[in-house]
Amino acid sequence: MSGDGTMSRDIVMATDNNGALSIEVRDLVVGFGDTIILDGLSLDVTRGEILGVVGGSGSGKSVLMRTIIGLIPKRAGVIKLFGQNIDELDEAARQTLERRWGVMFQRGALFSSLTVKQNIQFQMREVLGLSRRLTDEIAIAKLEMVGLKADDGAKMPSELSGGMTKRVALARALALDPEFVFLDEPTSGLDPISASEFDDLIKTLQTTLGLTVFMVTHDLESIYSICNQIAVLDGGRVVEHGPLSTMLESSHPWVQSYFKGKRAGLMTARKQQ
């Protein structure tokens, strides 16, 4: 055990199924050119929680998510997923690990030349090598899981509304039955009713499928409605991490402004009624 008890803590967390860590980030540094975006950031994500990651514009929320899943290289630090240090994995082990998470990007990132069904099937065909008949059945099941119809599978992305695009992107993120999903601004661009329905969908799927959710968001309604943990980024680091009550008690200027502003005050009052 190290002098500060770190190893002991990690062993306890790894052996406790109810509190096992899905993600451990330690001293992460990420930058572009001379600009440092994440500067010694550390964060834990516990299995089974919905973590909302918030922060001001340019605080590095999406950069953090993309670095964790390997789309952006890090300059320093350690990232562990399901207890495995990603720097110590060979290509085969890395690919196996990647099957355990799904990703929904902010604007959906659907392949414009593929139908909805083909978008959902893409990973299944690439990774699992399943038959056409089986991938058709799974794709339809995923569509229904996110509140769409089987007939929607024949549509092209250009025919979808903003809300439908989000749901198809979520269905694709769930294609390989992941344990963990990354959501980048899932309600951005949606009207309040559609955003609320999407929040409910995320919560329902998290509960029924036992998912862990890492959600980058600026949507206060989502934070108040479905997140049981919140991480606030500022200055390239996590400056607050905990439940909503921790945010409301924080003395950090940005956290106070975000969680104690007029709009937040209205939601707090409504939540306490």
N, C-alpha and C positions, 0 to 999 in steps of 0.2 A: 504494500500500500504506500502511496506517496505521502509526503509529510502533511499535505493539506487534506488528505482523505479522499482525493478524487477517485482513485481506483476502487476503493471500498464503495463509494456511492454508485459508480458505474456497475459494479457487480450486483448490488442490491437491485438497481433498476432493471438490469438485464434478466434477473431471475424472478422478478415479480410480474406475472402475466397481466395483472390488472394495471400496472403502471409502467410497463415496458416502453422504452423509447423507440419511436419509429425513425426519428432523425436526431442526430447530435452534430452540431456545428460548433467548432472551437477556433477562435482567433482567425476568422476568415478575412482575407484581404483580396479585394477584386478592384481592378482599375482598367482604364482605357487611356493609353498614352501616359501623360503626366497627371491625369485626373484619377484620384482614388475615390471609388464609390462606396465600398464596404471596407471599413478600417478596424480590423480586430474584432469583428462581430462574432458573438456566441449565442446559440439558441438551442433549446431542446423542444422537441415536439413529441408528446406522449401519445401512445397508441389509443385510438378510439375518440380523440377529441376533434373538435372543429376549431382550428386556430385561424383567427383573422389577423392578417399582417397589414398594418396601416402606417402611414407616414406622409409627410409632405411631398409635393412634386419633386422628383429627382432624388428622393431619399434612398432609392435602391431596392424597392420592394420586388419589382419584377426581375431585377438583376439577381437578387438573392435566390428567387425561385429557379431561374434559368441556370444559375451556377450549381445549385443542388442537383439538378437533373442532368448536368453535364453539357449544357449548350454554351456556357461561357466558362473559359478557363479561370482558375483562381491563381493568385500569386503566392499565397501562403495560407496556412491553416489546415484543419482536418475536418472532413465531412464523413460521418458514418450514417449509413442507411441500414436499418434493421440490425444494428450492431456490427456491420461490416464497413471497414475503412475502404472507401472507393479507390484510393490510391494503391491499395494492395491487391486489387482484383485483376485477373487476366481477362482477356476479351470475352471468353466464354462465360465466366462467372459474372461479368458485368452485364452481359445480355440477359442472363437468367434473372439477375436482380432487377433489371429494368422492366421485366414482365410483371413485377409486383406493384407497379404504380401506373396511373393513367394521368394524362395532362389535358386540360382544356385551356386553350389560349384565348386571349381577350376578344379577338374578332372571329373566333371559331377556327380559322386556318384550315377550312375545308378545301379539298382539291376541287377546283372549279370544273374540271373536265370529267369528274366522276359523279355518279348519282349519289343520293343520300345513302342508299344501301351499300354501294361500293365503297364509300368513305368509311363506313362502320366496319366493313369486312377487310379493309386494307391490311391492318395489323394481323388479323387472324390468318390471312393467306400468307403473309410474309413470315410470320413467326411459327404458327402452328401447323400449317400445311393441311388444313382440313378440306373436306370435300365441298363442292359448290352447294350441294343440298343442305349440308349441315351449317355452313356459314350463312345461307339464306335464312334458316330457322333462327339462328342466334341473332342475326341482325334485326329481324322482326321483333324478337323478344326484347332487345335493347331499346328499340324505338318505343315499344309499348311501355317499357320501364320508365322512360322519361316523358310519358304523356303524349306521344305521337301515335299515328296510325300506320298500319302496315303499308297502305297505299302511298304514304309519304316517302317510302323508300325509293320510289321511281322518279322522284323529283330531282331536279338539278339545284345546286346551291343558289343559283341566281333566281330561282322561283320562291325562295324561302323568305319569310319575314325575319326581322331581327330576333324575335323570341324563338322562332323555330330553329334558326341557325344555332343559337345557344344550346338548345336541347339536342340537336344532332351532334354538336361538338361534345356535349356531355356523354351522349350515347357512345360515341367513338372512344372517349376516355375510359369508358367502362367495358369496352369490348373484350378485354382479356381477363375480366373479373379481378381487378386489382384490389389490393388491401389498402392502398393509399391513393388519394387523388389530389392533384395540384390544380387549383382554379385561379386563373388570372383575370381579375375584374369581371366576375361572372354576370353581374347585373348591369354593367355599364351599357348605356344606350337603350335601356328598356324603360318603358313608362312605369309609374309606381305600382300599378296593379300587376303587370307582368313580372316586375322585379320581386314583388312580394310572393307571387306564385312560384317563382324560381327558387327563392329562399326556402319555401316550404318543401319543394322538391329535393333540394340538397339535404335538408334535415331528415326527410323521410328516407332517402337512400342511405344516408349515413347510419341511421338507426337500424333499418332492415338488413343492410349488408354488412354492418359492423365496420364501416370505413373510417379511416383517419383522413381528415381534410385539412389541407394547407391552402388557405384562401387569401390571395392578395386582393384588397378591396379599398375603396374610399367611401363605400356606402354605409352610412351610419345605421340605416335601418337593418341592414344585414348583420352588422356587428351586434346590435341590440337584440335581434330576433333569434339568431341561431349560433353565434359563437360562444363557446364556453371558456375559451382562452383568447387573449389578445396580445400581440407583440407590436410595439411601437418602434419604428426606426427613425433615428435622427442623428445627423453627424456621422453616418456610416456605421452606427452601432444600434443595438437594442437598448433603448433607454427605459422602457417599462415592459413587463411581461407578467400577465396574470389575468384573473377574471375581470369583469366590468367594474367590480367594486374597487379593485386596485387602481384602475384608470381614474375613477371618480375621486380617489383620495390623493392622486399624484400631485406633486408640486412642480413638475416639469412644465415650462411655459407652453410648448406645443401641445402637450397632452391636455393641459387645462383648456386651451383654446378650442381643441377639437371636441373634447368630451363634456365641456361645460359651457359651450356656446349656446345661443338661443335655440337653435334647432335641436341640439342634444338635450337641452333642458326640457323641451316639450316631450321628447320621447321618454326621458327618465320619469317625468310626472305621469305619463300614460302607463308606463310599465309598473309603477308603484300603486296604481289604482286597483 
